[in-house]
Amino acid sequence: MAIIITEECINCGACEPECPNNAIYEGGIDWAVADGTNVKGKYELEDGRKVDVNEKQKPIDEDIYYIVPEKCTECVGFHEEPQCAAVCPVDCCVPDPDREESEEVLLERKAKLHL
């Protein structure tokens, strides 16, 4: 499952530099698949849309830091635990109960993002 940031977020930003996939963004900031990855060309998002990897996408949250699920691998293949959760001072980086993903799926995503 991907990690989400809950409303308890205090916008400290401790999580953002820890993400090996650059999947964490400040509230209100546009995101792109290419940010912090090695992906080139087109990328298929979970909703089936194929986008240019440099194309800016709308923020998932306007007020607090957020994690792009298409880029989150829960740090599988990088670290023993999600680094955002490890450094969060208010424990607001938690598994998304609506998004259960196997280690295999997370490793495949890592491979797609870091060719």
DSSP file (Angstrom, degrees, kcal/mol; ACC not computed):
  #  RESIDUE AA STRUCTURE BP1 BP2  ACC     N-H-->O    O-->H-N    N-H-->O    O-->H-N    TCO  KAPPA ALPHA  PHI   PSI    X-CA   Y-CA   Z-CA
    1    1 A M              0   0    0      0, 0.0    99,-0.2     0, 0.0     2,-0.0   0.000 360.0 360.0 360.0 145.5    0.0    0.0    0.0
    2    2 A A        -     0   0    0     97,-0.6    94,-3.2    94,-0.2     2,-0.3  -0.315 360.0-110.4 -73.6 164.1    1.2    3.5   -0.6
    3    3 A I  E     -A   95   0A   0     92,-0.2     2,-0.3    65,-0.1    64,-0.1  -0.745  31.0-163.4 -95.3 145.3    1.8    5.9    2.2
    4    4 A I  E     -A   94   0A   0     90,-3.3    90,-2.4    -2,-0.3     2,-0.5  -0.884  17.5-129.1-122.5 159.7   -0.5    8.9    2.8
    5    5 A I  E     -A   93   0A   0     -2,-0.3    88,-0.2    88,-0.2    62,-0.1  -0.950  29.2-143.2-108.3 124.5   -0.1   12.0    4.8
    6    6 A T    >   -     0   0    0     86,-2.4     3,-1.9    -2,-0.5    59,-0.1  -0.266  29.3 -96.5 -85.0 171.1   -3.0   12.7    7.2
    7    7 A E  T 3  S+     0   0    0      1,-0.3    -1,-0.1    57,-0.1    85,-0.1   0.607 114.2  78.6 -62.5 -12.7   -4.5   16.0    8.2
    8    8 A E  T 3   +     0   0    0     84,-0.1    -1,-0.3    83,-0.1    84,-0.1   0.555  66.0 127.7 -73.5  -5.8   -2.4   16.0   11.3
    9    9 A C    <   -     0   0    0     -3,-1.9    -4,-0.0    83,-0.2    79,-0.0  -0.235  47.0-162.5 -54.2 133.2    0.6   17.1    9.1
   10   10 A I        -     0   0    0     54,-0.0    -1,-0.1     0, 0.0    -3,-0.0   0.257  38.7-118.0-101.9  10.2    2.2   20.2   10.6
   11   11 A N        +     0   0    0      1,-0.1    -2,-0.1    54,-0.1    15,-0.0   0.848  65.5 144.3  57.9  38.5    4.0   21.1    7.3
   12   12 A C        -     0   0    0      1,-0.0    -1,-0.1    53,-0.0    -3,-0.0   0.781  51.6-140.0 -76.9 -26.0    7.4   20.7    8.8
   13   13 A G        +     0   0    0     12,-0.1     3,-0.3     1,-0.0    -1,-0.0   0.535  60.7 130.4  81.1   6.5    8.8   19.3    5.5
   14   14 A A  S    S+     0   0    0      1,-0.2     4,-0.4     2,-0.1    74,-0.1   0.830  71.2  52.3 -61.4 -31.7   11.0   16.7    7.2
   15   15 A C  S >> S+     0   0    0      1,-0.2     3,-1.2     2,-0.1     4,-0.8   0.850  91.9  73.1 -73.9 -36.3    9.6   13.9    5.0
   16   16 A E  G >4 S+     0   0    0     -3,-0.3     3,-1.1     1,-0.3     8,-0.3   0.876  97.9  43.1 -54.8 -51.0   10.2   15.5    1.6
   17   17 A P  G 34 S+     0   0    0      0, 0.0    -1,-0.3     0, 0.0    -2,-0.1   0.672 107.7  63.2 -72.1 -12.0   14.0   15.1    1.3
   18   18 A E  G <4 S+     0   0    0     -3,-1.2    -2,-0.2    -4,-0.4    65,-0.2   0.665  76.8 102.0 -82.8 -16.9   13.9   11.6    2.7
   19   19 A C    X<  -     0   0    0     -3,-1.1     3,-1.1    -4,-0.8     5,-0.1  -0.560  56.7-159.9 -76.9 118.6   11.8   10.2   -0.2
   20   20 A P  T 3  S+     0   0    0      0, 0.0    -1,-0.2     0, 0.0    52,-0.0   0.633  93.6  46.6 -71.4 -11.4   14.0    8.2   -2.7
   21   21 A N  T 3  S-     0   0    0     16,-0.0    -2,-0.1    93,-0.0    -3,-0.0   0.375 105.2-123.7-107.1   1.6   11.3    8.6   -5.4
   22   22 A N    <   +     0   0    0     -3,-1.1    15,-0.1    -6,-0.2    50,-0.1   0.932  65.2 141.8  50.3  48.3   10.6   12.3   -4.9
   23   23 A A        +     0   0    0     48,-0.1    45,-2.9    -7,-0.1     2,-0.5   0.470  41.7  86.2 -94.9  -4.5    7.0   11.4   -4.4
   24   24 A I  E     +B   67   0B   0     -8,-0.3     2,-0.3    43,-0.2    43,-0.2  -0.853  54.6 176.8-106.7 131.5    6.4   13.9   -1.6
   25   25 A Y  E     -B   66   0B   0     41,-2.6    41,-2.6    -2,-0.5     2,-0.1  -0.947  33.7-105.4-132.0 150.4    5.4   17.5   -2.4
   26   26 A E    >   -     0   0    0     -2,-0.3     3,-2.1    39,-0.2    39,-0.2  -0.479  56.7 -84.9 -69.0 143.6    4.4   20.6   -0.5
   27   27 A G  T 3  S+     0   0    0      1,-0.3    35,-0.3    36,-0.2    38,-0.1  -0.198 115.1  19.7 -50.8 136.4    0.7   21.3   -0.5
   28   28 A G  T 3  S+     0   0    0     33,-2.7     2,-0.4     1,-0.3    -1,-0.3   0.346  94.4 122.6  85.9  -6.4   -0.3   23.4   -3.5
   29   29 A I    <   -     0   0    0     -3,-2.1    -1,-0.3    32,-0.3    31,-0.2  -0.765  62.2-124.2 -94.1 131.6    2.8   22.4   -5.6
   30   30 A D        -     0   0    0     -2,-0.4     2,-0.3    29,-0.1    28,-0.2  -0.314  28.1-150.9 -65.1 155.0    2.3   20.7   -9.0
   31   31 A W  B     -C   57   0C   0     26,-1.7    26,-3.8    -6,-0.1     2,-0.3  -0.872  11.0-164.1-127.1 161.5    4.1   17.4   -9.5
   32   32 A A    >   -     0   0    0     -2,-0.3     3,-0.9    24,-0.2    22,-0.1  -0.990  29.5-125.6-142.7 148.7    5.5   15.5  -12.4
   33   33 A V  T 3  S+     0   0    0     22,-0.4     6,-0.2    -2,-0.3    21,-0.2   0.873 109.9  59.3 -59.0 -38.2    6.6   11.9  -12.9
   34   34 A A  T >  S+     0   0    0     19,-2.7     3,-2.1    18,-0.1     2,-0.3   0.719  74.9 113.1 -67.9 -21.9   10.0   13.0  -14.0
   35   35 A D  T <  S-     0   0    0     -3,-0.9     3,-0.1    18,-0.3     4,-0.0  -0.347 100.4 -13.3 -57.1 113.3   10.8   14.8  -10.7
   36   36 A G  T 3  S+     0   0    0     -2,-0.3    -1,-0.3     1,-0.2     2,-0.2   0.620 119.5  97.7  71.7  13.9   13.6   12.9   -9.1
   37   37 A T  S <  S-     0   0    0     -3,-2.1    -1,-0.2     2,-0.1    77,-0.2  -0.707  75.5-126.3-123.7 177.1   13.3    9.9  -11.4
   38   38 A N        +     0   0    0     75,-2.7    76,-0.1    -2,-0.2     2,-0.1   0.207  63.4 131.7-105.7  13.1   15.0    8.6  -14.5
   39   39 A V        -     0   0    0     74,-0.5     2,-0.3    -6,-0.2    -2,-0.1  -0.420  33.4-174.0 -73.2 139.6   11.8    8.2  -16.5
   40   40 A K        +     0   0    0      2,-0.2     2,-0.3    -2,-0.1    -2,-0.1  -0.919  47.2   2.6-128.0 156.0   11.7    9.6  -20.0
   41   41 A G  S    S-     0   0    0     -2,-0.3    12,-2.8     2,-0.0    13,-0.3  -0.537 110.1  -2.5  80.4-130.9    8.9    9.9  -22.5
   42   42 A K  E     -D   52   0D   0     -2,-0.3     2,-0.4    10,-0.2    10,-0.2  -0.694  56.5-167.8-102.6 153.4    5.4    8.8  -21.6
   43   43 A Y  E     -D   51   0D   0      8,-2.3     8,-2.6    -2,-0.3     2,-0.6  -0.997  20.0-130.1-141.3 134.3    4.2    7.2  -18.4
   44   44 A E  E     -D   50   0D   0     -2,-0.4     6,-0.2     6,-0.2     5,-0.1  -0.762  23.2-148.6 -89.8 120.1    0.9    5.6  -17.7
   45   45 A L    >   -     0   0    0      4,-3.2     3,-2.3    -2,-0.6    -1,-0.0  -0.343  31.6-100.0 -78.7 166.2   -0.8    6.8  -14.5
   46   46 A E  T 3  S+     0   0    0      1,-0.3    -1,-0.1     2,-0.1    -2,-0.0   0.756 122.2  60.3 -61.1 -24.8   -3.0    4.6  -12.5
   47   47 A D  T 3  S-     0   0    0      2,-0.1    -1,-0.3     1,-0.0     3,-0.1   0.418 121.7-105.5 -83.9   4.2   -6.1    6.1  -14.0
   48   48 A G  S <  S+     0   0    0     -3,-2.3     2,-0.2     1,-0.3    -2,-0.1   0.263  76.2 136.1  93.9 -11.9   -5.0    4.9  -17.4
   49   49 A R        -     0   0    0     -5,-0.1    -4,-3.2     1,-0.0     2,-0.6  -0.485  47.4-143.7 -70.4 138.0   -3.9    8.3  -18.7
   50   50 A K  E     +D   44   0D   0     -6,-0.2     2,-0.3    -2,-0.2    -6,-0.2  -0.920  28.1 178.5-102.2 120.8   -0.6    8.4  -20.6
   51   51 A V  E     -D   43   0D   0     -8,-2.6    -8,-2.3    -2,-0.6     2,-0.3  -0.862  37.7-101.6-122.5 154.4    1.2   11.6  -19.8
   52   52 A D  E >   -D   42   0D   0     -2,-0.3     3,-1.8   -10,-0.2   -19,-0.3  -0.576  37.5-126.2 -66.7 135.7    4.5   13.1  -20.7
   53   53 A V  T 3  S+     0   0    0    -12,-2.8   -19,-2.7     1,-0.3   -18,-0.3   0.728 109.2  50.8 -63.5 -21.4    6.8   12.6  -17.7
   54   54 A N  T 3  S+     0   0    0    -13,-0.3    -1,-0.3   -21,-0.2     2,-0.3   0.551  82.7 114.6 -90.6  -8.1    7.6   16.3  -17.6
   55   55 A E  S <  S-     0   0    0     -3,-1.8   -22,-0.4     1,-0.1     2,-0.2  -0.457  71.1-122.3 -67.5 126.3    3.9   17.4  -17.7
   56   56 A K        -     0   0    0     -2,-0.3     2,-0.3   -24,-0.1   -24,-0.2  -0.504  25.6-155.2 -72.8 134.3    2.9   19.1  -14.5
   57   57 A Q  B     -C   31   0C   0    -26,-3.8   -26,-1.7    -2,-0.2     3,-0.1  -0.767  26.9 -94.8-107.0 153.9    0.0   17.5  -12.6
   58   58 A K        -     0   0    0     -2,-0.3   -29,-0.1   -28,-0.2    -1,-0.1  -0.336  49.4 -94.4 -67.4 148.1   -2.3   19.2  -10.2
   59   59 A P        -     0   0    0      0, 0.0    -1,-0.1     0, 0.0     3,-0.1  -0.283  20.3-142.5 -60.9 147.4   -1.5   19.0   -6.5
   60   60 A I  S    S+     0   0    0      1,-0.3     2,-0.3   -31,-0.2   -33,-0.1   0.766  90.2  21.1 -79.8 -27.8   -3.3   16.2   -4.6
   61   61 A D        -     0   0    0    -32,-0.2   -33,-2.7   -35,-0.1   -32,-0.3  -0.998  59.6-161.0-140.6 142.7   -3.6   18.5   -1.6
   62   62 A E  S    S+     0   0    0     -2,-0.3    -1,-0.1   -35,-0.3     3,-0.1   0.700  89.1  35.9 -92.1 -22.4   -3.5   22.3   -1.4
   63   63 A D  S    S+     0   0    0      1,-0.1     2,-0.3     2,-0.1   -36,-0.2   0.780 114.0  31.4-108.9 -32.3   -2.8   22.7    2.3
   64   64 A I  S    S-     0   0    0    -38,-0.1   -36,-0.2     1,-0.1    -3,-0.1  -0.829  91.2 -79.0-127.2 164.6   -0.5   20.0    3.5
   65   65 A Y        -     0   0    0     -2,-0.3     2,-0.3   -39,-0.2   -39,-0.2  -0.241  52.4-166.2 -55.7 150.1    2.3   17.9    2.2
   66   66 A Y  E     -B   25   0B   0    -41,-2.6   -41,-2.6    -5,-0.1     2,-0.5  -0.954  18.3-131.3-141.6 160.3    1.1   15.0    0.0
   67   67 A I  E     -B   24   0B   0     -2,-0.3   -43,-0.2   -43,-0.2   -62,-0.1  -0.955  19.3-133.1-115.4 128.6    2.5   11.8   -1.5
   68   68 A V    >>  -     0   0    0    -45,-2.9     3,-1.8    -2,-0.5     4,-1.0  -0.712  14.1-153.1 -78.9 113.5    1.9   10.9   -5.1
   69   69 A P  T 34 S+     0   0    0      0, 0.0     3,-0.4     0, 0.0    -1,-0.2   0.822  91.3  62.3 -61.9 -31.4    0.8    7.3   -5.1
   70   70 A E  T 34 S+     0   0    0      1,-0.2    -2,-0.0   -47,-0.1   -47,-0.0   0.676 113.1  37.3 -66.4 -15.7    2.1    6.6   -8.6
   71   71 A K  T <4 S+     0   0    0     -3,-1.8     2,-0.4   -48,-0.1    -1,-0.2   0.516  93.2 103.0-111.5  -9.3    5.6    7.4   -7.3
   72   72 A C     <  +     0   0    0     -4,-1.0    37,-0.1    -3,-0.4    38,-0.1  -0.621  30.8 166.7 -83.3 129.4    5.4    5.9   -3.8
   73   73 A T    >   -     0   0    0     -2,-0.4     3,-2.4    36,-0.1    -1,-0.1   0.195  55.4-115.5-118.7  11.8    7.2    2.5   -3.3
   74   74 A E  T 3   -     0   0    0      1,-0.3     3,-0.1   -71,-0.1    -2,-0.1   0.748  67.2 -73.1  56.4  23.5    7.0    2.6    0.5
   75   75 A C  T >> S+     0   0    0      1,-0.2     4,-2.9     7,-0.1     3,-2.3   0.573  86.6 162.2  65.9  12.8   10.8    2.7    0.2
   76   76 A V  T <4  +     0   0    0     -3,-2.4    -1,-0.2     1,-0.3     4,-0.1  -0.420  68.8  21.6 -61.3 132.6   10.8   -1.0   -0.8
   77   77 A G  T 34 S+     0   0    0      2,-0.3    -1,-0.3    -3,-0.1     3,-0.1   0.306 127.8  53.7  88.8  -9.5   14.1   -1.7   -2.5
   78   78 A F  T <4 S+     0   0    0     -3,-2.3     2,-0.3     1,-0.4    -2,-0.2   0.701 114.0   5.2-116.9 -49.9   15.8    1.3   -0.8
   79   79 A H     <  -     0   0    0     -4,-2.9    -1,-0.4    -5,-0.1    -2,-0.3  -0.851  66.2-112.0-138.0 166.7   15.2    1.1    2.9
   80   80 A E  S    S+     0   0    0     -2,-0.3    -4,-0.1    -4,-0.1    -1,-0.0   0.732 101.5  15.7 -73.5 -23.7   13.8   -1.3    5.5
   81   81 A E  S    S-     0   0    0     -6,-0.1     2,-0.3    -5,-0.0    -1,-0.1  -0.964  99.9 -76.8-146.2 159.3   10.9    1.1    6.3
   82   82 A P     >  -     0   0    0      0, 0.0     4,-1.7     0, 0.0     3,-0.1  -0.425  38.8-150.4 -60.2 122.5    9.2    4.1    4.7
   83   83 A Q  H  > S+     0   0    0     -2,-0.3     4,-1.7     1,-0.2     5,-0.2   0.809  91.8  60.7 -69.2 -30.2   11.6    7.0    5.5
   84   84 A C  H  > S+     0   0    0      1,-0.2     4,-1.2     2,-0.2    -1,-0.2   0.931 108.5  44.4 -61.7 -43.9    8.8    9.6    5.5
   85   85 A A  H  4 S+     0   0    0      1,-0.2    -2,-0.2     2,-0.2    -1,-0.2   0.865 109.4  57.5 -67.1 -36.3    7.2    7.7    8.5
   86   86 A A  H  < S+     0   0    0     -4,-1.7    -1,-0.2     1,-0.2    -2,-0.2   0.839 115.7  34.0 -65.2 -33.6   10.5    7.3   10.2
   87   87 A V  H  < S+     0   0    0     -4,-1.7    -1,-0.2    -3,-0.1    -2,-0.2   0.562  86.6 115.4-100.3  -8.6   11.3   11.0   10.3
   88   88 A C    ><  -     0   0    0     -4,-1.2     3,-0.7    -5,-0.2     5,-0.1  -0.455  51.7-157.0 -68.1 121.4    7.7   12.4   10.8
   89   89 A P  T 3  S+     0   0    0      0, 0.0    -1,-0.2     0, 0.0    -4,-0.0   0.674  92.1  38.4 -74.2 -15.0    7.5   14.1   14.2
   90   90 A V  T 3  S-     0   0    0      0, 0.0    -2,-0.1     0, 0.0   -82,-0.0   0.248 105.5-120.7-118.7  12.4    3.7   13.8   14.4
   91   91 A D    <   +     0   0    0     -3,-0.7    -6,-0.1    -6,-0.2   -83,-0.1   0.878  66.5 137.2  53.1  45.8    3.3   10.3   12.9
   92   92 A C        +     0   0    0    -84,-0.1   -86,-2.4   -86,-0.1     2,-0.9   0.413  42.1  90.5-102.5   1.8    1.1   11.5   10.1
   93   93 A C  E     +A    5   0A   0    -88,-0.2   -88,-0.2    -9,-0.2    -5,-0.1  -0.859  61.4 155.2 -96.8 104.7    2.8    9.4    7.3
   94   94 A V  E     -A    4   0A   0    -90,-2.4   -90,-3.3    -2,-0.9     2,-0.1  -0.866  49.4 -83.5-131.9 158.7    0.7    6.2    7.4
   95   95 A P  E     -A    3   0A   0      0, 0.0   -92,-0.2     0, 0.0   -93,-0.1  -0.375  45.7-118.3 -61.3 139.9   -0.2    3.3    5.1
   96   96 A D    >   -     0   0    0    -94,-3.2     3,-1.8     3,-0.3   -94,-0.2  -0.726  18.5-157.1 -81.3 112.3   -3.2    4.1    2.9
   97   97 A P  T 3  S+     0   0    0      0, 0.0     3,-0.2     0, 0.0    -1,-0.2   0.697  91.4  57.4 -66.3 -16.9   -5.9    1.5    3.9
   98   98 A D  T 3  S+     0   0    0      1,-0.2     2,-0.3   -96,-0.1    -2,-0.0   0.402 103.4  57.0 -89.8   2.1   -7.5    2.0    0.4
   99   99 A R    <   +     0   0    0     -3,-1.8   -97,-0.6   -97,-0.2     2,-0.6  -0.674  62.5 175.8-140.1  79.8   -4.4    1.0   -1.5
  100  100 A E        +     0   0    0     -2,-0.3     2,-0.4   -99,-0.2    -2,-0.0  -0.769  10.6 174.3 -88.8 125.0   -3.0   -2.4   -0.7
  101  101 A E        -     0   0    0     -2,-0.6    -2,-0.1   -99,-0.0     2,-0.0  -0.988  26.0-124.6-133.0 140.2    0.0   -3.3   -2.8
  102  102 A S     >  -     0   0    0     -2,-0.4     4,-2.1     1,-0.1     5,-0.2  -0.305  29.2-109.8 -76.6 164.2    2.3   -6.3   -2.7
  103  103 A E  H  > S+     0   0    0      1,-0.2     4,-2.5     2,-0.2     5,-0.2   0.867 120.6  58.2 -60.2 -36.2    6.1   -6.0   -2.4
  104  104 A E  H  > S+     0   0    0      2,-0.2     4,-2.1     1,-0.2    -1,-0.2   0.919 106.2  47.2 -60.0 -45.3    6.3   -7.2   -6.0
  105  105 A V  H  > S+     0   0    0      1,-0.2     4,-2.2     2,-0.2    -1,-0.2   0.905 112.5  49.9 -63.4 -42.0    4.1   -4.3   -7.2
  106  106 A L  H  X S+     0   0    0     -4,-2.1     4,-2.2     1,-0.2    -2,-0.2   0.884 110.7  49.2 -66.6 -38.2    6.2   -1.8   -5.3
  107  107 A L  H  X S+     0   0    0     -4,-2.5     4,-2.3     2,-0.2    -1,-0.2   0.872 109.5  52.3 -68.2 -36.6    9.4   -3.3   -6.7
  108  108 A E  H  X S+     0   0    0     -4,-2.1     4,-2.0     2,-0.2    -2,-0.2   0.907 109.8  49.3 -63.2 -41.4    8.0   -3.1  -10.2
  109  109 A R  H  X S+     0   0    0     -4,-2.2     4,-2.2     2,-0.2     5,-0.2   0.919 109.2  52.0 -63.9 -43.0    7.1    0.6   -9.7
  110  110 A K  H  X S+     0   0    0     -4,-2.2     4,-2.1     1,-0.2    -2,-0.2   0.927 109.2  50.4 -57.6 -44.9   10.6    1.3   -8.4
  111  111 A A  H  < S+     0   0    0     -4,-2.3    -1,-0.2     1,-0.2    -2,-0.2   0.878 110.3  49.6 -62.7 -38.6   12.1   -0.3  -11.5
  112  112 A K  H  < S+     0   0    0     -4,-2.0     3,-0.4     1,-0.2    -1,-0.2   0.862 115.1  43.7 -67.9 -35.5    9.9    1.8  -13.7
  113  113 A L  H  < S+     0   0    0     -4,-2.2   -75,-2.7     1,-0.2   -74,-0.5   0.775 120.0  40.0 -81.5 -27.1   10.8    5.0  -11.9
  114  114 A H     <        0   0    0     -4,-2.1    -1,-0.2    -5,-0.2    -2,-0.1  -0.629 360.0 360.0-126.1  72.2   14.6    4.3  -11.7
  115  115 A L              0   0    0     -3,-0.4    -1,-0.1    -2,-0.4    -4,-0.1   0.480 360.0 360.0 -57.4 360.0   15.5    2.7  -15.1
